[in-house]
Amino acid sequence: MKNFKNNVELLKNTYRENKDRIVFFAGAGASIPLGFKSWKKLLKEMNEKFKTEINIDDYINKFGYPETASAIYDKIIIREEYINFLCEQFDMKNAIARFNSLTKSIVNNFDTILTTNFDSSFEHAFADTNLPLKEYGLEKNIKTQTLPKFDIVDISSNNYIVIYLHGNQDSRRFILRKEEYQHFYRTNYNKEPSELEDFLKEIFKNFSVIFFGFSFNDLYFKNYCEKILIEEFEQRKARYYNLYGETYPIELRKHFVFITEEEVEDTLSELEINNYMQRDNNIEWEK
């Protein structure tokens, strides 16, 4: 990919110079090898489980994942069964392994993990990392945060931290359906930001974020990132220049994404983008 070598060197330098100001953002690509389902497979199994008789492939192509989850949910009579289903799907008892070499490599290099995944593989990997340290009294606390409360103070506090941005099994809260995305990503609809959005904004302002295994096919999250990383910071630089006639003196945090060219090209279909824009035409969107 263009400038790949330069970006890798930039990442290495950023890591060496300021490791405690870097957080790792893990998407489904880090959990699927452990036996957890992709978004599409999860919806297919949910459809079969609750016998909702939705043509999943067609529905996803027309409306996207969150609205498909909503369509299934609306047909479930006992709503608590929906939560029970998700908790069961992401229970580590059903995983191929609690963690793998990739998960361990990540926690060996980063103390703070942000994730939109629902499983607890990173907690188990941190616990395994702690085992040899206990003998010398050097083990760290393993802390977790999940919906709806987040606290940026915990980061860089010499603890291991896993932050479940979209919920997890323990909280029994999940951002999966369209209505849940609309509730927690309010600024996409010109509403006051949620606590999740405020937290993410502080993360992007104060830390470098390394995205891994996250394909950005989550349009709600992607759109919010664009607002924060482009609009917010560009406006801040413009305001400073208008006031003082000088370049903004604070260097903005650098963020990195590990993603294949195929994912960049194939993550979003033209149809899905068009449908999204037609339904929510108040959102400015650039492909």
C-alpha angles and dihedrals in degrees: 000000000000114000090357095142092047091050092049091052090048090052092049092050092047090051094048095046101041112012094153090060095057127090127188119230113203124196132186092289088076094052105036092075087060090062100266117137128252117241092263095048091047091054092047092053092045089052091051094043094055095033092230092154096218118155093238099191093050094043093050092047091051102039111010132239104297094051090047089054088050092051091053093044092052090059095051110100099198103046094194087067088065091059091044090052093053092046090052093047093055099039109124089226087074095050125105087231136353089241139340139214091281093053091048092048090054096050091044089061104032129045095193122058123185114192142173088200120107101214126093099228093124092053089054091047091051090049090053091050089053095055099081090040094058092069089064097037091247100117119129130224114258110223130183135196127191143163131347101010127053132173122194091194091078092064115095090015095124091260133113107249132189115188116197101203095182098036133261145224095280094054092041087219124118137178101217109112126074092247091054092051091049090051096050100034096050099150088069084071097043093258131131111286121261123234088258091056093047089051094050090048091056090047093054092045097049107028140044109241124212112201116204130172090004114122098188092234085132098098095189093054093041093052091049091050089053091052092051101037097041114020100035098045097038090052091049092053091046093050091050092050092049091051100043106014090233138108115271103270099212116081110228119236117267118232128198135204127197104204134142123242089241091058092049090053099039106031096095127031120218088240093054092050092048092049091049092052093047093052096043103027093160088074118091107223133182118191 
